[in-house]
Amino acid sequence: MKEKIERFLKKKKKEINRIAELYPEEKSLLIDYEELERYDRGLAEELIRNPDEVISVFEDVLSGMNI
């Protein structure tokens, strides 16, 4: 799952960088569920089944990104 999330977030690098520049006024990356589902239906379904776990992995990946 971590690798899928890393690839997904790499596609959102520009948006992540924008949020980093606006920090602390802006702190959240909003991800459209349908966009995630188009990227990987299994990952989107896992988010529904285990939201805390999936969000935690997203947070870990974001924390490890070189921004």
Biotite code that builds the C-alpha atoms (Angstrom):
import biotite.structure as struc

atoms = struc.array([
    struc.Atom([0.000, 0.000, 0.000], chain_id="A", res_id=1, res_name="MET", atom_name="CA", element="C"),
    struc.Atom([2.816, 2.409, 0.854], chain_id="A", res_id=2, res_name="LYS", atom_name="CA", element="C"),
    struc.Atom([4.260, 2.229, -2.668], chain_id="A", res_id=3, res_name="GLU", atom_name="CA", element="C"),
    struc.Atom([0.871, 2.988, -4.240], chain_id="A", res_id=4, res_name="LYS", atom_name="CA", element="C"),
    struc.Atom([0.451, 5.995, -1.977], chain_id="A", res_id=5, res_name="ILE", atom_name="CA", element="C"),
    struc.Atom([3.981, 7.219, -2.759], chain_id="A", res_id=6, res_name="GLU", atom_name="CA", element="C"),
    struc.Atom([3.251, 7.063, -6.500], chain_id="A", res_id=7, res_name="ARG", atom_name="CA", element="C"),
    struc.Atom([-0.099, 8.807, -6.034], chain_id="A", res_id=8, res_name="PHE", atom_name="CA", element="C"),
    struc.Atom([1.425, 11.623, -3.980], chain_id="A", res_id=9, res_name="LEU", atom_name="CA", element="C"),
    struc.Atom([4.267, 12.123, -6.471], chain_id="A", res_id=10, res_name="LYS", atom_name="CA", element="C"),
    struc.Atom([1.575, 13.092, -8.969], chain_id="A", res_id=11, res_name="LYS", atom_name="CA", element="C"),
    struc.Atom([0.400, 15.741, -6.495], chain_id="A", res_id=12, res_name="LYS", atom_name="CA", element="C"),
    struc.Atom([3.897, 17.118, -5.818], chain_id="A", res_id=13, res_name="LYS", atom_name="CA", element="C"),
    struc.Atom([3.071, 20.591, -7.154], chain_id="A", res_id=14, res_name="LYS", atom_name="CA", element="C"),
    struc.Atom([0.051, 20.890, -4.868], chain_id="A", res_id=15, res_name="GLU", atom_name="CA", element="C"),
    struc.Atom([2.033, 19.548, -1.894], chain_id="A", res_id=16, res_name="ILE", atom_name="CA", element="C"),
    struc.Atom([4.775, 22.109, -2.517], chain_id="A", res_id=17, res_name="ASN", atom_name="CA", element="C"),
    struc.Atom([2.176, 24.898, -2.659], chain_id="A", res_id=18, res_name="ARG", atom_name="CA", element="C"),
    struc.Atom([0.790, 23.836, 0.717], chain_id="A", res_id=19, res_name="ILE", atom_name="CA", element="C"),
    struc.Atom([4.308, 23.699, 2.158], chain_id="A", res_id=20, res_name="ALA", atom_name="CA", element="C"),
    struc.Atom([4.934, 27.265, 0.972], chain_id="A", res_id=21, res_name="GLU", atom_name="CA", element="C"),
    struc.Atom([1.707, 28.472, 2.606], chain_id="A", res_id=22, res_name="LEU", atom_name="CA", element="C"),
    struc.Atom([2.311, 26.640, 5.883], chain_id="A", res_id=23, res_name="TYR", atom_name="CA", element="C"),
    struc.Atom([1.177, 27.288, 8.628], chain_id="A", res_id=24, res_name="PRO", atom_name="CA", element="C"),
    struc.Atom([-1.822, 29.084, 7.113], chain_id="A", res_id=25, res_name="GLU", atom_name="CA", element="C"),
    struc.Atom([-2.583, 26.003, 5.023], chain_id="A", res_id=26, res_name="GLU", atom_name="CA", element="C"),
    struc.Atom([-1.916, 22.557, 6.423], chain_id="A", res_id=27, res_name="LYS", atom_name="CA", element="C"),
    struc.Atom([-4.181, 20.106, 4.626], chain_id="A", res_id=28, res_name="SER", atom_name="CA", element="C"),
    struc.Atom([-3.948, 18.256, 1.354], chain_id="A", res_id=29, res_name="LEU", atom_name="CA", element="C"),
    struc.Atom([-7.446, 17.569, 0.091], chain_id="A", res_id=30, res_name="LEU", atom_name="CA", element="C"),
    struc.Atom([-7.767, 14.436, -1.998], chain_id="A", res_id=31, res_name="ILE", atom_name="CA", element="C"),
    struc.Atom([-10.898, 13.794, -3.997], chain_id="A", res_id=32, res_name="ASP", atom_name="CA", element="C"),
    struc.Atom([-12.118, 10.238, -3.412], chain_id="A", res_id=33, res_name="TYR", atom_name="CA", element="C"),
    struc.Atom([-13.044, 9.823, -7.075], chain_id="A", res_id=34, res_name="GLU", atom_name="CA", element="C"),
    struc.Atom([-9.523, 10.856, -8.091], chain_id="A", res_id=35, res_name="GLU", atom_name="CA", element="C"),
    struc.Atom([-8.072, 8.250, -5.734], chain_id="A", res_id=36, res_name="LEU", atom_name="CA", element="C"),
    struc.Atom([-10.527, 5.670, -7.049], chain_id="A", res_id=37, res_name="GLU", atom_name="CA", element="C"),
    struc.Atom([-9.505, 6.397, -10.653], chain_id="A", res_id=38, res_name="ARG", atom_name="CA", element="C"),
    struc.Atom([-5.867, 6.016, -9.651], chain_id="A", res_id=39, res_name="TYR", atom_name="CA", element="C"),
    struc.Atom([-6.354, 2.750, -7.738], chain_id="A", res_id=40, res_name="ASP", atom_name="CA", element="C"),
    struc.Atom([-9.776, 1.322, -6.935], chain_id="A", res_id=41, res_name="ARG", atom_name="CA", element="C"),
    struc.Atom([-8.310, -1.117, -4.391], chain_id="A", res_id=42, res_name="GLY", atom_name="CA", element="C"),
    struc.Atom([-6.596, 1.673, -2.470], chain_id="A", res_id=43, res_name="LEU", atom_name="CA", element="C"),
    struc.Atom([-9.817, 3.699, -2.458], chain_id="A", res_id=44, res_name="ALA", atom_name="CA", element="C"),
    struc.Atom([-11.766, 0.705, -1.170], chain_id="A", res_id=45, res_name="GLU", atom_name="CA", element="C"),
    struc.Atom([-9.138, 0.104, 1.522], chain_id="A", res_id=46, res_name="GLU", atom_name="CA", element="C"),
    struc.Atom([-9.611, 3.726, 2.611], chain_id="A", res_id=47, res_name="LEU", atom_name="CA", element="C"),
    struc.Atom([-13.310, 3.004, 3.162], chain_id="A", res_id=48, res_name="ILE", atom_name="CA", element="C"),
    struc.Atom([-12.624, -0.240, 5.056], chain_id="A", res_id=49, res_name="ARG", atom_name="CA", element="C"),
    struc.Atom([-9.694, 1.012, 7.165], chain_id="A", res_id=50, res_name="ASN", atom_name="CA", element="C"),
    struc.Atom([-9.610, 4.825, 7.095], chain_id="A", res_id=51, res_name="PRO", atom_name="CA", element="C"),
    struc.Atom([-7.339, 5.268, 10.121], chain_id="A", res_id=52, res_name="ASP", atom_name="CA", element="C"),
    struc.Atom([-4.716, 2.892, 8.744], chain_id="A", res_id=53, res_name="GLU", atom_name="CA", element="C"),
    struc.Atom([-4.728, 4.348, 5.225], chain_id="A", res_id=54, res_name="VAL", atom_name="CA", element="C"),
    struc.Atom([-4.657, 7.954, 6.433], chain_id="A", res_id=55, res_name="ILE", atom_name="CA", element="C"),
    struc.Atom([-1.770, 7.048, 8.737], chain_id="A", res_id=56, res_name="SER", atom_name="CA", element="C"),
    struc.Atom([0.208, 5.682, 5.785], chain_id="A", res_id=57, res_name="VAL", atom_name="CA", element="C"),
    struc.Atom([-0.567, 8.838, 3.776], chain_id="A", res_id=58, res_name="PHE", atom_name="CA", element="C"),
    struc.Atom([0.716, 10.929, 6.693], chain_id="A", res_id=59, res_name="GLU", atom_name="CA", element="C"),
    struc.Atom([3.883, 8.815, 7.004], chain_id="A", res_id=60, res_name="ASP", atom_name="CA", element="C"),
    struc.Atom([4.611, 9.105, 3.291], chain_id="A", res_id=61, res_name="VAL", atom_name="CA", element="C"),
    struc.Atom([4.018, 12.861, 3.337], chain_id="A", res_id=62, res_name="LEU", atom_name="CA", element="C"),
    struc.Atom([6.295, 13.240, 6.360], chain_id="A", res_id=63, res_name="SER", atom_name="CA", element="C"),
    struc.Atom([9.044, 11.411, 4.522], chain_id="A", res_id=64, res_name="GLY", atom_name="CA", element="C"),
    struc.Atom([8.795, 13.437, 1.316], chain_id="A", res_id=65, res_name="MET", atom_name="CA", element="C"),
    struc.Atom([11.585, 15.840, 0.508], chain_id="A", res_id=66, res_name="ASN", atom_name="CA", element="C"),
    struc.Atom([9.612, 19.082, 0.336], chain_id="A", res_id=67, res_name="ILE", atom_name="CA", element="C"),
])
